Each structure stands twice: as structure tokens, then as C-alpha cells.
Amino acid sequence: MNVKILNRKENELKIEIENEGHTFCNVVQKALLKDKKVDLAGYSIPHPLTANPVIYLRTKNKSKPETVLRKAVAKVQKDTKSFRAAFDNALKVYKDQATL
């Protein structure tokens, strides 16, 4: 995954991510919007034939947007691990019930 910083200001960050799509960007956007330090978060895919979405983030007060983005991505990773553990457990329960 390649990330390119398109614009960086005191409380704004605009990045481009190569070869990603709506799935990844939507999850990151939702995590960003849950943070009270975020004023605005969104993404766009400028051209449907090139999977290079642009994520835009504006923070409140003097919160650094790169710090807020790192925190959101860490939250997504944690949620993914939690889901994986819950899914693995559900599979185990299902298999145990199937063998009865």
C-alpha cells in the first residue's frame, strides 16, 4: 500500500492511497468520525477506473490530523482483531455442535 500526502496544514490532511477502494476508506472514515477531535472526514475516488482514493481530514482546535488518523487506524486494527477472535470462536462452536 502506497500513501501519498497531497496536502498538509495545521489541522487538515489530504492523502491518496494507491489500489484501495470503498471498503477500506469507509471503515477508516467511520473510525475518524467517531473521534471528537474530528471536524470533518471524508473520502472520494476521483476516477472509477483508478483505485486511488483520496481521504480528507480536518480536526478541531489544534489536534494534529496525522495523530488522529493514526489513532483511527489503530482502532480499526483492534476492531478487526476482535471480530476475527469472535468469528473464530463462532466457527469452533459451530463445528462442536455439528459433531454432536
PATOR-316296 format. One record per residue (C-alpha): x, y, z. Coordinates in pm, whole numbers, plus 50000, padded with zeros to 5 digits. Layout:
# residues N
XYZ ...
This chain:
# residues 100
500005000050000 501445033449897 500285065550061 500975099949924 500385132250118 498625156449888 498135184950133 499045191650495 498015221750701 497805228151074 494515209851114 493975194050772 495355163750594 494645150950246 496175117750137 495955094949838 496075057349882 497025035549587 494995004649499 492325007149766 488595011249740 485425019849923 485724991450173 488945003250333 488165040350309 484655036850450 485955018550758 488655044850816 486185073250764 483735058651018 486535054651274 487605090651217 484075103951258 483775087251599 486665108551729 485545140851899 488685158151771 487485153951411 485605182451248 485265166150906 486335133250749 485555120150406 486955103550102 486455103149730 487525081549444 488145106949169 488015081748885 486315047748899 488935031148677 491825040448905 491605027749259 493385057049424 491015071549680 491685104749847 490965107750220 490395142450364 490535150050736 490015182650925 490485183351301 489185206651568 491305230751768 494985222351743 494695184551713 497245171251466 495455153251184 498185127051140 497895117651509 494125114851479 494465093451163 496955070251333 494555066151626 491655058051391 493695032051202 494775016251533 491085014351632 490244997251303 493044972051360 491784964951712 488204960551590 489394937351315 491264915751566 488204914951793 485994904451503 488474877651399 488514863151752 484704863551774 484404847351431 486954820351515 485034813151835 481734810951644 483294786451399 484574765051686 481134764451850 479504756051517 481934727451449 481484714051803 477694714151760 477954697851416 479874668151557 477184660351818 
